[in-house]
């Protein structure tokens, strides 16, 4: 939904109710100036913008790439390291 700043001011209750269903873009001087969001949408944006800790990123990586990690571990258990037979001269 898109409204002018004057409409947003005059019909603020209606605009807030509409913001619960979809973002409301507020136009000022012919350009979109602001966006009114529901609290749920705002919280989701806020959570998405916060950096994750290293432990959270590692957990997400392990979950996403579990099949590949399991395959690599199985290959290691079967064959060992590729460089086990190398000798330092």
N, C-alpha and C positions, 0 to 999 in steps of 0.2 A: 504494500500500500504506500502511496506517496501523497503527502499533504503539504500545504504551504505552512509557514511559521504562524501566520495569523489563524489558519484553521486549527492548527495544533493547540494554540493558546485558547481559542474560543471553545473548542470541543475536546478539552484535555481528557476528560473521563472516557469518552468514546475512543480516543486515540490509544489510551492505556489499555482498554479492553481489546482493541484490535491487535496491539503489540503482543498479547498473549497467544495469538494465533499465528502471526507473521511479523517480521520486522517492519516498522513504519519509518519511511524515509521522509525527513522534514526538509523542505525546499525553502531556501532563502535567496532572494535576488536571482531567481532562475536557476540556481545550482543546489544540489543536495548538500546540505550543511551538517545535518545530524541524523542519527538513527536511534529510534526508541525500540528497545528490546525487552522481552520478558526476563524475569529474574533467572529462569532456567537457562535460557540462551546465553545470558551474560555469564553465569557460573560456568557453563560449558566452554565458552571462549576463554575465560580466565584460567581455567584448569589446563586448557590446551596450550596456553602461552607460557606456563610455568615450566622451567627446565626440569627434566627428570634426573634423579640421582643416578650414579653409576650402577648401583645395585638394581635399580628399576630397569635401566637400559639393558643390562646383562640378562635379566630375567626375560624381558621382551624378546631379545635376540635368541635366547635358548628356546623359547616357545615357538618362535617363527621358523627357526632353522633346525628343529629337533630331528627331522628325518635325515638331513645332511650330516649333522653331528653324530648320530647313531651309525650312519654308514662309514664315516671316517674312523670312528672308534672300532668298529668291527674289522675294517681293513687293517688297522694297526694291530689288533689282537691276532689276526691271522698271519700277517706278513712282517710285523715289526716295523722299525724305521727303515726307510730306503737307504740310509747311509750307515747302517750297522756294520757292513763289511769293509768300509773304507778304512785305510790305515794311514796314519800320519807318518811321513818319511822323515 
